[in-house]
Amino acid sequence: MHPAELAYYAKKAFALFPGGAEAASAPAFAAHYERRRRSRSSARAMLDRGIALGFAAWLPSRTFAVARKYGMDAQWERQALAIARERFVDPNDIALFRIERPEELDHYIRRFEDAGFNKIINSQGWSRACVLVDKAAFYRRCAAHGLPHPAVHAVYDRGLRDFRPARGHPLIAKPTHGEGGRGVALLPHAVSDITDQAAFAQAIAPYVDDRQVWVIQRALGNHAALADYAMDALATARLTTMRNETGEPELVSTVLRVPSLRGPVIDNMKAGGLIMPVDFETGRAGTACKGYGGGDYECHPVSGAAFGDLQLPDWEKAVALACRAHAAAFPEYTLIGWDIAFTPDGPMVVEGNAKPGVLMPQRSGRKGLAGQRYGELLAFNLERAETGRAGALAA
């Protein structure tokens, strides 16, 4: 496992109880925390109280560091510290979600909570066997169910296999277990013309290694509607679907990502990209911002194109694709974040994420998910998973 990936899992391995004796969370999850409080052992209750004391002791230094990181003044620091103490929340969330009053947190999912919730409703997503984690397996399943996705022209696993000549189509190399665009490389165009497998393996050698498995896939292009926004990257929208009360996947959050400058071939926040909400019904984009601090953008900083003028093409087809992919090809998951590309040939599934996170939709949308349909369905699925587990244990 890559060190960054190992750190990611380690950071999320322990689900914090947001408070000592009583939970400090959004009202939507009160029943969940009450079930959790009643079922925890005395040792776990003592541990939670100890963690709460440690959390309180950590808050002043954490708030100071966050204030320095984002250039906040002393007044913000005092206010954020007071809110953090009252509501058991990381000051970094207060900054990123632009929280000004404690009661606003009644509508938000804290980021450390999200991991704990996800483990309960999406336990398979935390396994190395998760098909959404392994991009090679993910694309095989997409192909088996007829889902439009980037064509895979080879897999490198200490040697080349499943080679299919690209015949001039541009290619990218992508680690099968990578996250955040780490390791993704656009291959030289000359590689796309190679039809001999041995020569192809030699040509891609500088872009892959034996420490992990790689997919060599077709590089997609953006629809013309995104020309003034996508720069040199493939722009994708994160459409998150969750199973509803009838078991059907339902769209619960939408975010569009585009790069903020020329050069990067990936669109994500860690590369300095911009994020913005997308209207569920119309597919029209809203005001953009960066994922980690900074102000808002009404226009793209390079092209000057207004984000309010951006209507995502084939929006209804994209939503239908995400729901169909969830229902037909990946039914074992409760929650999936789909990265959808808008290409000249229509929407395509680029990736599926079992841990889609809450930072992007809550920051870009400027409102919390707990107070929306997302929170309602999350509470429903938590209850279903927890009461089902309790019933199984009783039996």
N, C-alpha and C positions, 0 to 999 in steps of 0.2 A: 504494500500500500504506500502511495506517495506520502511524504511527511506532512504536506499541507492537508491531504485528505484525512490522515490519521488524527491531526490536530482538530479537524472539523468534527469528527465523530467523538473524540474525547471531550470536547467542549460541550457537546450536547448529550453526553451519556447519562447525566444525572438530572432528573426533572425536579427543579426547585418547587417547594411549596411557598407561594407568595405571601409570606407572613409567618409569624410564630405560632400562636394558638389559633388564630382565625385568619382566613384567607383575605387578601386585599386584591380583588380582581374585578373584572366587568361583571355586572349582574347576570349576564347571559350564562355565566359559568358557575353561578352560586351552587347549583345542585351538584355539579361535578366535584367541586371542592368539599362540599359537605359529605358526599360519599367517600371521598378520599380521606377526609379528616376522621370519619368514623371507623374506617377500615385500617388505618395505620396502626402499627404496633406502638407500644409505649417507648421503645427504643427509637423508632423513627420520629415520634413526636418530640422527643428530647433533641434529636439531631436537627429537626426543623427549627426548633427554638434557638439552638446554638448557631445555626446558619443565619437566622434572622438577626441575632446579635452581631455576628460578624459582618453581615450586610450593612447594618446601620453604622458600624465603625468604619467601613470602607467608603461610605457615601461621600464624606467631605473631600477626600483626595480624588475620588472618581469625578465628582462634580467640578472640581478645580481643573482636572485634566481635560474634561470635555469642553469647559469654557475656553481654555487656551486653544484647544484644537480647532474650534469653530469661530474663534474671535468674539465670544460673548463677553458682555460687560459684567461688572460686579453685581449689579441689580439682578441680572438674569441668573447669576450663580446663586445668589441668596434665595431667589424664588424657586429655582430648580431643586435646590437642596431641600427646601421645605416640602415641595411636592413629592420628591423621592422618598423622604422619610414617612410622609403620611400614607403614600400609596404603594410602597414597596416596589419601586420601579427604577430601572437603570437610568441615570441622568442622560445617557447617550440616546435612549429612546425619547426622552423629553425634548432633546434638541432636534432629533431627526423628524419626529412627528409634530414638532412645533406646538407643544403643549404649553398653555399659559395658565390654566386653572385645573385644580385636582379633579374636578368632576368630568372634565373632558376624557379622562382615562376610563370612564365607565363605558366608552364606546370602542376602546382599543384592546387589541391582543398584544401583550408584551412579548418581545421576541424570545425571551427565555421560556415563556409559557408555551409558545408554539411548538417547540421541540417535544415537550411532554405530551401535548395533545396529539401530535402527529404519531408518536409511538403507540398510542392507544388505538387510534382508528386506522393507522396505516403501518402496522408492525412489519409487514414484508418489505417496506421501503428501507428498513434499517439493516437488512441482511445483505451480505455480499452476493447472495444468489438473486437479488432483486433484478428483474429483467430491465427495469428502467435505468438502472445504474450501468449496465453493460450495453454500450451502444451497438455493438455487433449483434447481440441477441435482440435488442430492441428493434433494429431495422429488419431482422429476419421475421419477427412477428408482424411488423407493419406490412411487409411484403406478403406474408401468408394471408392477411386480411384485406389486401387490396387498398391499403392506405397510401395516398401519395406522399412520397418522402424522397430525400436525395438518394440517387442510385449509388450503391456501394460497388466499387470496381476492384477492390482487393482488401484483404485483411492481412496485417503483418503481426505474426506471433513467433518471434525468433526465426522468421522465414516467411516468405510470401505464400498465401493460399487464396483460393477463390478469385483468381485474377480474371478480369474481363477488360479488354482494351477500352480506353475512354474515347478513342478516335476523335481527338481534338477538343473534347469537352474539358473545361478547366477543372482542376482537382484540388482538394484540400486533404491534409493528414490530420487526424484527430484521435487522441488517446481514448480508448473505449471507456475508461473509468475516470476521465478528467472532469473537472468542474470549473465554472467561471471562465471558460475560454482558454484555460491553461494548456499550453502545448499545441494549440491549433496553428497550422501553417498552410499558407497558400503555396502550392507547388509551382515551379516554373512551367510555363506553358509548353515547353518542349517535352516535358514528361508525359503530357496528355497524348502525344503522337506515337508513343512507344507501344508496339504490339507484341514484342518479345518479353516473356515473363522474367527471364534472367536479367535482361537489360533494364527492365522496369524496376526490379528489386535493387539494382545497383544505383539507379537514378534517385530513388527515394531514401537511400541509406542516410544521407545527412539530416533527414527530417524525422526519423524514427529511431527507437532504441529497443534493446532487449529487456528493459526493466518493466515494460508494460505492453499491452496489446493495442494495436492501432487499426483504425478503419481508414481506408482511402476512398473518399466519396466525391461525387460530383459537387462542385461549387455552384450554388444557386445564385441567380440574379434577382434583383428587385423589380417589382412592377414599376412602370413608368410614373405612377402616382407618387412614388417615394423618392424620385430622383433628387429632389432638392433637400432631402432630409437624411438619407442613408449614407451619404458620402462614399467611402470606399469599403463599407461593411455591408453584410446582409442584415437588414433590420428585421427584428422579430417581435411578435406580440406574445406575451405570456397570458394565455387563457386558462384559468384554473376552473376545473370542474369538480363537483362533489356530489356524491350520491344523496338523493333527497329521500323524503318519506316513503316514496313508492319504489325506491331502489334505482331510479333512473339518474344518470349523470345530469347535473344542472350547472350552468355557467354561474360562477359566484364572484369572480374578480377578473379584471382585464387591465393590462399595462402594456404600452408600446415602448420599445427601447430603440434608440438610435445613437450613433456616435456623435460626440460634440465637436470633433475636429477631423480633418483628413488624416489618413495614414492607418489607423487601426482597422484590422479586418474582422474584429468582433465588436458587438454592440453593447456589451454589458457594463454595469456600473463600475466594476473594478478597473475598467479601461477608461474611466472618465466619461462614460456614456450618459445620455439623458434619458429620463423616464417620464411618462405622462399617462394619465388615465385615458381610457377609451370608453365612449358611451356604449352600454350593452346593446341598445336597440339600433343605433344608427351607424356605429363604427367610426364616429368622428372623434378626433383626438382633442385633448385639452391642453392646458398650460403645462409646460415641461419644467423639470428641475433635475439636478444631479442627485444621485442616490445618497451621497454622504456629505451633506452640508451644502451651503451656498444658497443663492436666491432662485427666483423663478425666471423662466425664459418664455416670452410670448412668441419669439421668432428664433429660428436656428442661428447660432452664433457665427456660422460660416457663410451660409447661403442667404440668410435674411428672410427665408420663407416663413410665413406665419403658421404656427402649429394649429391655430384655429381653422385654417383652410384645409387641413389634411383630413381627407375622407379615405379610410382604408378600403381598398378595392375588394370586392367579393366577400364582404364582411359576413353576410348570412351564411355563405358557404364555409367560411372559416369556423364559425361557431358550430355549425352542423358537423364539421370534420372533427372538432375536438370532442364533441359529445358522442359521435359514432365510434371514434377510436377508443374512448373510455369504455363504452358499453360492449362493443364487439371484440376488441382485441386485448384489453387489459381489465377485465371485469373483477379481478381479485383485489383491486385497489379501491379505497373509498375516496381518496383525494389525489388528483394529478394536476400538475401545472404543465400545460402544453406550450412549447415554443413553436409558434406557427410563422412561417415565412409567406410573404405575399409576392408571388412570382408572376412572370408573364403567362405561365401555364396554369395559374390558379394557386390557392393556398396549399402549402405542403407542411407536413409534420417534420420538424427538425429534431426535436427532443421531447421526452416526457420526464417530468420530475416528480418523484414521490414526496419530496420535501420542498414544495414551491416557496415557502417562506411568506412572511407577512410584511416585510419591510417595504418592498416595492409598491404594492397596492395601497398601503396605509400612508406612505409618504407622498406618493404621486397623487393619490386621490384626495389628500388633505382631510381625511375622515377615517375613523376606525372601522375595522371589519366586524368587531363584536356587535355593533349596533345595526348591522345589515343582514341580509339573507345568509351571508357566509357564517356569521356568528350563530344564527338560528339553526342552520344545518349542522354546524360543528357541535353545538350542544346536543342536538338530536343524536348524532352519531356517537358522541361520547357516552351518552346514556345507553344506547343500544349495545355498544361494546362492553361497557362496564357491568350492566345488569345481566347481559348474556354470560359474561365471565363468572359473575357471582353465582348465577344459576348452575353453570357447569361445575363449579367447585362444590356447590351444595349437593348436586347429584352424585 
